[in-house]
């Protein structure tokens, strides 16, 4: 491996490792499990009761200053404030509308969405059954589409069911009438009219999302700015910027570290100004979003509830409500309550909820290919195998050229060393003769580096897709119970969260691939790389989703098979003789030679 190749490889490794490590720390919000001991819970409950009910969120001074400067509307709810229990004169009535995708429960208290059951997704690992029912998104603590801040109309006021059909229900109140229609694609359409329109501020709730059971889960709020003639609309991931960065999981405590919860109330609310075209609250796999609205909002209120059972800061639920400046006589909204599925979100203009970042244009076709493979073979494990094969076929010309190029470089090493020995005192001449040798032998020294550089965006895109695809949630394959999580075999007694076989296989195949790769450098350096790189990747990938380890392992297996085929076809590379005709070089006369009268 020559100097240029070493520099390129080092830069490549640094970019790949740095990006993966950063993404891992950003996405892995909490490493610790919940405290289970009743004694600890009792102590925490006692401390919370004795804590002062009023106080700012305990963040670092810089974060607090940024929040104060960013929005004067930021407020914190009182954790121990007594809750007023309202007595209703009429019993609650729940209307359930369902289709093939979802069953939505509407309550007469506020004419809002109380819960949604997604038929295609199980509550726990395994197939849907009586013991493992479909997943239910519970909005009881913050009903979706509830009205807030309307004079003469409380969020939980009692409505009456005025009309009901197979896919709609009409709720009526003295101040308002609301028609809710269940549509395909996990959409709920709301049409509401008011008897007394007013120029008064009000809010419409999106509901809340709870932290899932996955240790890699997350909670966040996304939005797209409405844009204007002077400013282009853009997507905002509010967990990455103030005023919500200090509150949302993933930004607290720096690079995925813990942050003390001392002094932080159970519930915190922050008002975020600015008009949004859409607004979404999400966890790792599911989202509730105000996708469309007949009126433009002026901001939203975020409500974060932390997990009081933990001593460190960790979220339990996140809710949001869009703010509107006036109460029109008639208006309409579209609420999406369902999975973070690319095809569904794309139709609503919300594809950036997937949070693929700058690599999204590589991620979109990969998601499509993954689902296309799954449509052929109904197993996401086999679909990943087919996807890996397709990617290898796509890059076959580049990898083939790279491998052959490395073989050619290995063959001409004796000639290169002869040139280096011959022109060691004349670097400029050495460079000219080296490139002349490359042209004569028809060798491109960069041919082995280009394929690696080209594959970096594809690998990063696959990382983004496979770590957060709802399609892989609880998807089994062979001994793997859930492709979206590490294998975790024998977790009750095996350290590091259980035994993960795929990362070990990945490290082994990486070492074998390195051994089979033609090398033009120092054998000791090659042996060191054969050890360091697999060990480093094993440590990094051990807690990653098993789907990613499966892809990388299979990709290396196919690469090993390709190298074996090339060796069988072309044979083992034999170094070409490095004999080069000597050339008489006119030595310059030095100052010492002139001083002593020595002629050239």
ZAMARGU-4260 file (C-alpha; in steps of 0.2 Angstrom, whole numbers, plus 5000, padded with zeros to 4 digits):
<rodrens>
0) 5000/5000/5000 | 5008/5016/4994 | 5008/5033/5004 | 4993/5040/4994 | 4983/5024/4997
5) 4987/5024/5016 | 4981/5043/5017 | 4965/5039/5008 | 4961/5023/5019 | 4965/5032/5035
10) 4953/5047/5030 | 4940/5034/5025 | 4941/5025/5041 | 4941/5041/5051 | 4925/5047/5042
15) 4916/5031/5043 | 4920/5028/5062 | 4917/5046/5067 | 4900/5047/5058 | 4895/5030/5065
20) 4900/5034/5083 | 4892/5051/5082 | 4876/5044/5076 | 4876/5030/5089 | 4878/5042/5103
25) 4865/5054/5096 | 4852/5040/5093 | 4856/5029/5109 | 4848/5040/5122 | 4850/5031/5138
30) 4861/5016/5142 | 4855/5012/5159 | 4839/5002/5163 | 4825/5008/5174 | 4828/5006/5193
35) 4817/4991/5199 | 4820/4991/5217 | 4805/4996/5227 | 4816/5004/5240 | 4824/5016/5227
40) 4807/5021/5221 | 4801/5025/5239 | 4816/5036/5242 | 4814/5045/5225 | 4795/5048/5229
45) 4800/5055/5246 | 4813/5066/5239 | 4800/5072/5225 | 4787/5076/5239 | 4800/5086/5249
50) 4807/5095/5234 | 4802/5114/5232 | 4787/5114/5220 | 4794/5129/5210 | 4810/5130/5201
55) 4818/5130/5184 | 4824/5115/5175 | 4841/5110/5181 | 4851/5112/5165 | 4868/5119/5163
60) 4869/5138/5164 | 4873/5140/5145 | 4857/5130/5141 | 4846/5140/5153 | 4852/5156/5145
65) 4849/5150/5128 | 4832/5145/5132 | 4828/5162/5140 | 4835/5171/5126 | 4826/5160/5113
70) 4809/5162/5119 | 4802/5172/5134 | 4787/5160/5133 | 4796/5145/5140 | 4788/5139/5156
75) 4789/5125/5168 | 4774/5116/5176 | 4773/5113/5194 | 4777/5095/5197 | 4768/5093/5214
80) 4753/5105/5210 | 4737/5098/5215 | 4726/5093/5201 | 4708/5098/5200 | 4696/5083/5197
85) 4681/5088/5187 | 4664/5080/5191 | 4654/5076/5175 | 4636/5076/5175 | 4634/5064/5161
90) 4644/5047/5159 | 4658/5047/5146 | 4653/5038/5129 | 4666/5031/5118 | 4663/5029/5099
95) 4675/5017/5090 | 4678/5018/5071 | 4689/5005/5063 | 4695/5000/5046 | 4708/4987/5041
100) 4723/4997/5048 | 4717/5005/5064 | 4703/5006/5077 | 4701/5024/5084 | 4692/5027/5100
105) 4683/5044/5101 | 4677/5051/5117 | 4662/5063/5120 | 4673/5072/5133 | 4681/5085/5122
110) 4676/5076/5106 | 4694/5070/5104 | 4704/5054/5101 | 4707/5044/5116 | 4717/5029/5109
115) 4721/5021/5093 | 4725/5002/5090 | 4736/4998/5075 | 4731/4981/5069 | 4747/4978/5059
120) 4759/4980/5074 | 4760/4969/5090 | 4762/4976/5107 | 4777/4964/5111 | 4789/4953/5102
125) 4781/4939/5092 | 4765/4937/5082 | 4749/4945/5086 | 4738/4934/5097 | 4727/4934/5112
130) 4742/4935/5124 | 4751/4948/5112 | 4737/4960/5106 | 4740/4974/5093 | 4749/4989/5098
135) 4738/5003/5106 | 4744/5021/5106 | 4736/5028/5122 | 4731/5047/5122 | 4722/5047/5139
140) 4734/5059/5147 | 4733/5071/5132 | 4719/5067/5120 | 4722/5071/5102 | 4712/5084/5093
145) 4707/5091/5110 | 4703/5110/5110 | 4712/5121/5122 | 4710/5139/5127 | 4693/5142/5119
150) 4682/5153/5130 | 4666/5144/5136 | 4673/5127/5130 | 4684/5117/5141 | 4695/5103/5133
155) 4685/5089/5142 | 4668/5097/5140 | 4654/5084/5137 | 4648/5083/5119 | 4634/5073/5113
160) 4634/5061/5098 | 4623/5069/5085 | 4626/5057/5071 | 4637/5042/5067 | 4641/5031/5052
165) 4653/5017/5047 | 4668/5029/5046 | 4663/5045/5054 | 4655/5053/5070 | 4648/5070/5073
170) 4649/5077/5091 | 4639/5092/5095 | 4641/5105/5109 | 4632/5122/5112 | 4648/5131/5106
175) 4655/5119/5093 | 4651/5105/5081 | 4665/5092/5076 | 4664/5079/5063 | 4678/5066/5063
180) 4681/5055/5049 | 4692/5039/5048 | 4702/5038/5032 | 4714/5025/5025 | 4732/5028/5028
185) 4730/5030/5047 | 4722/5047/5044 | 4708/5056/5054 | 4700/5071/5046 | 4692/5084/5058
190) 4679/5097/5052 | 4673/5109/5066 | 4662/5124/5066 | 4659/5137/5080 | 4644/5146/5085
195) 4653/5161/5091 | 4670/5164/5081 | 4682/5176/5090 | 4699/5183/5088 | 4705/5173/5103
200) 4721/5162/5104 | 4717/5143/5105 | 4727/5127/5103 | 4724/5110/5095 | 4732/5095/5103
205) 4741/5082/5093 | 4741/5069/5108 | 4756/5062/5116 | 4769/5049/5112 | 4776/5037/5126
210) 4794/5030/5127 | 4793/5012/5119 | 4801/4996/5126 | 4816/4997/5115 | 4832/5002/5124
215) 4836/5012/5108 | 4820/5021/5108 | 4818/5040/5108 | 4805/5054/5109 | 4806/5070/5098
220) 4796/5083/5090 | 4798/5088/5071 | 4790/5102/5061 | 4792/5110/5044 | 4791/5129/5044
225) 4777/5137/5034 | 4789/5147/5023 | 4786/5164/5015 | 4791/5174/5000 | 4807/5179/5009
230) 4812/5162/5018 | 4811/5145/5011 | 4802/5131/5021 | 4813/5120/5031 | 4812/5104/5042
235) 4816/5107/5060 | 4821/5092/5072 | 4818/5101/5088 | 4828/5089/5098 | 4844/5096/5090
240) 4841/5115/5094 | 4834/5126/5108 | 4823/5129/5116 | 4818/5111/5116 | 4836/5103/5115
245) 4838/5104/5134 | 4822/5095/5137 | 4821/5081/5124 | 4830/5065/5126 | 4846/5063/5116
250) 4851/5081/5118 | 4852/5080/5137 | 4869/5077/5145 | 4879/5079/5129 | 4884/5064/5119
255) 4871/5052/5125 | 4877/5054/5143 | 4866/5054/5159 | 4860/5070/5167 | 4855/5072/5185
260) 4836/5075/5187 | 4838/5084/5203 | 4827/5100/5204 | 4818/5096/5187 | 4799/5095/5189
265) 4789/5080/5183 | 4781/5090/5169 | 4789/5104/5159 | 4780/5115/5146 | 4789/5126/5133
270) 4780/5137/5120 | 4789/5137/5103 | 4785/5152/5091 | 4784/5151/5072 | 4772/5144/5059
275) 4773/5126/5054 | 4766/5118/5038 | 4765/5101/5048 | 4770/5096/5066 | 4774/5079/5072
280) 4777/5070/5089 | 4786/5054/5087 | 4796/5039/5095 | 4807/5027/5086 | 4794/5019/5076
285) 4777/5028/5077 | 4771/5046/5075 | 4756/5057/5078 | 4756/5072/5067 | 4745/5087/5062
290) 4748/5084/5043 | 4737/5097/5035 | 4727/5112/5041 | 4715/5125/5033 | 4724/5138/5044
295) 4742/5142/5048 | 4747/5141/5066 | 4758/5153/5075 | 4768/5140/5085 | 4766/5126/5097
300) 4767/5121/5115 | 4777/5106/5120 | 4774/5096/5136 | 4787/5084/5142 | 4784/5072/5157
305) 4800/5064/5164 | 4801/5047/5172 | 4800/5050/5190 | 4806/5032/5194 | 4824/5036/5188
310) 4837/5047/5196 | 4844/5053/5180 | 4834/5064/5167 | 4824/5053/5155 | 4807/5056/5146
315) 4792/5046/5149 | 4780/5055/5137 | 4780/5070/5125 | 4765/5080/5119 | 4762/5095/5108
320) 4748/5107/5103 | 4747/5119/5089 | 4743/5137/5093 | 4731/5147/5082 | 4728/5166/5084
325) 4709/5166/5080 | 4694/5155/5081 | 4687/5154/5064 | 4669/5150/5060 | 4674/5134/5051
330) 4691/5125/5049 | 4698/5108/5045 | 4713/5097/5050 | 4721/5080/5045 | 4729/5070/5059
335) 4740/5056/5056 | 4742/5042/5069 | 4752/5027/5063 | 4769/5020/5059 | 4784/5030/5053
340) 4782/5022/5036 | 4790/5030/5021 | 4776/5027/5008 | 4763/5034/5020 | 4773/5049/5026
345) 4778/5053/5008 | 4760/5055/5002 | 4757/5068/5016 | 4773/5078/5012 | 4781/5072/5028
350) 4795/5061/5022 | 4808/5070/5033 | 4800/5063/5049 | 4811/5048/5045 | 4826/5059/5049
355) 4838/5052/5036 | 4847/5069/5035 | 4859/5073/5021 | 4859/5055/5015 | 4840/5054/5012
360) 4842/5053/4993 | 4851/5036/4996 | 4839/5031/5009 | 4823/5033/4999 | 4827/5020/4986
365) 4835/5008/4999 | 4818/5008/5009 | 4809/5005/4992 | 4821/4990/4988 | 4819/4983/5005
370) 4800/4982/5004 | 4801/4976/4986 | 4812/4962/4992 | 4800/4958/5006 | 4785/4958/4994
375) 4794/4944/4984 | 4799/4934/5000 | 4789/4938/5016 | 4804/4938/5028 | 4813/4953/5031
380) 4829/4943/5035 | 4829/4936/5018 | 4824/4953/5011 | 4840/4960/5019 | 4850/4946/5011
385) 4842/4950/4994 | 4845/4969/4997 | 4863/4965/5001 | 4865/4954/4985 | 4857/4968/4974
390) 4869/4981/4982 | 4884/4970/4978 | 4879/4967/4961 | 4877/4986/4958 | 4894/4989/4964
395) 4902/4973/4956 | 4910/4983/4942 | 4919/4995/4954 | 4924/4982/4967 | 4930/4970/4953
400) 4940/4985/4945 | 4947/4989/4963 | 4952/4971/4966 | 4960/4968/4950 | 4969/4985/4952
405) 4976/4980/4969 | 4982/4964/4960 | 4991/4974/4947 | 4999/4985/4960 | 5005/4970/4969
410) 5013/4963/4953 | 5023/4979/4949 | 5030/4982/4967 | 5047/4975/4963 | 5048/4988/4949
415) 5042/5002/4960 | 5055/4998/4973 | 5069/4998/4960 | 5063/5015/4955 | 5063/5021/4973
420) 5081/5014/4975 | 5087/5022/4959 | 5080/5039/4961 | 5080/5041/4980 | 5090/5057/4979
425) 5079/5064/4965 | 5060/5065/4971 | 5054/5074/4956 | 5062/5062/4944 | 5055/5047/4955
430) 5038/5054/4953 | 5039/5056/4934 | 5046/5038/4932 | 5033/5031/4944 | 5018/5038/4934
435) 5027/5033/4918 | 5027/5015/4925 | 5009/5016/4929 | 5005/5021/4911 | 5016/5008/4904
440) 5008/4994/4915 | 4991/5002/4913 | 4989/5003/4932 | 4978/5016/4941 | 4984/5018/4959
445) 4967/5026/4964 | 4957/5012/4957 | 4957/5003/4974 | 4951/5018/4984 | 4937/5025/4973
450) 4925/5010/4977 | 4927/5012/4995 | 4923/5031/4994 | 4908/5028/4983 | 4901/5015/4995
455) 4902/5026/5011 | 4885/5035/5007 | 4877/5019/5004 | 4883/5011/5020 | 4878/5026/5030
460) 4861/5026/5021 | 4859/5008/5026 | 4863/5012/5043 | 4850/5025/5044 | 4837/5014/5036
465) 4840/4998/5046 | 4841/5006/5063 | 4824/5014/5063 | 4813/5005/5050 | 4796/5001/5057
470) 4796/4986/5045 | 4810/4978/5056 | 4801/4980/5072 | 4799/4963/5080 | 4804/4955/5063
475) 4811/4938/5067 | 4824/4928/5057 | 4832/4912/5062 | 4838/4913/5080 | 4835/4932/5080
480) 4819/4937/5088 | 4819/4956/5083 | 4830/4963/5069 | 4828/4980/5075 | 4837/4976/5091
485) 4853/4966/5096 | 4851/4948/5097 | 4853/4948/5116 | 4855/4929/5118 | 4857/4922/5136
490) 4854/4940/5143 | 4850/4933/5160 | 4868/4928/5163 | 4879/4934/5148 | 4887/4951/5151
495) 4885/4966/5139 | 4867/4964/5137 | 4868/4946/5131 | 4877/4936/5117 | 4876/4944/5100
500) 4883/4932/5087 | 4882/4942/5071 | 4894/4956/5077 | 4907/4942/5080 | 4904/4934/5063
505) 4905/4951/5056 | 4922/4954/5064 | 4928/4936/5058 | 4923/4939/5040 | 4931/4956/5041
510) 4948/4948/5046 | 4946/4935/5032 | 4942/4948/5019 | 4958/4958/5025 | 4969/4943/5023
515) 4962/4939/5006 | 4964/4957/5000 | 4980/4960/4989 | 4992/4971/4998 | 5006/4982/4992
520) 5011/4988/5009 | 5021/4981/5024 | 5015/4964/5030 | 5016/4969/5048 | 5004/4984/5045
525) 4992/4972/5036 | 4992/4960/5050 | 4989/4974/5062 | 4975/4981/5052 | 4968/4963/5052
530) 4967/4964/5071 | 4963/4982/5074 | 4948/4985/5062 | 4938/4969/5066 | 4940/4972/5085
535) 4935/4991/5083 | 4920/4986/5072 | 4915/4972/5084 | 4915/4985/5099 | 4905/4998/5089
540) 4892/4986/5081 | 4889/4975/5097 | 4874/4985/5103 | 4868/4990/5085 | 4852/4982/5078
545) 4855/4965/5072 | 4849/4969/5054 | 4864/4981/5052 | 4876/4967/5057 | 4867/4955/5046
550) 4869/4966/5031 | 4887/4970/5034 | 4892/4952/5037 | 4883/4946/5021 | 4891/4960/5012
555) 4908/4954/5017 | 4904/4936/5013 | 4899/4941/4996 | 4916/4951/4994 | 4926/4936/5000
560) 4917/4925/4987 | 4921/4938/4974 | 4940/4939/4979 | 4940/4920/4978 | 4932/4920/4961
565) 4945/4932/4955 | 4959/4922/4962 | 4953/4907/4953 | 4951/4916/4937 | 4967/4925/4937
570) 4978/4915/4949 | 4988/4921/4963 | 4997/4937/4958 | 5016/4935/4955 | 5027/4950/4957
575) 5035/4955/4940 | 5054/4956/4940 | 5060/4973/4945 | 5075/4973/4933 | 5078/4990/4926
580) 5092/4995/4915 | 5104/5006/4924 | 5106/5024/4919 | 5122/5035/4920 | 5117/5050/4930
585) 5128/5065/4929 | 5133/5070/4947 | 5133/5088/4951 | 5150/5095/4957 | 5148/5100/4976
590) 5156/5114/4985 | 5168/5102/4994 | 5174/5095/4978 | 5178/5112/4971 | 5187/5117/4987
595) 5198/5101/4986 | 5201/5103/4967 | 5191/5087/4963 | 5184/5086/4946 | 5168/5077/4941
</rodrens>
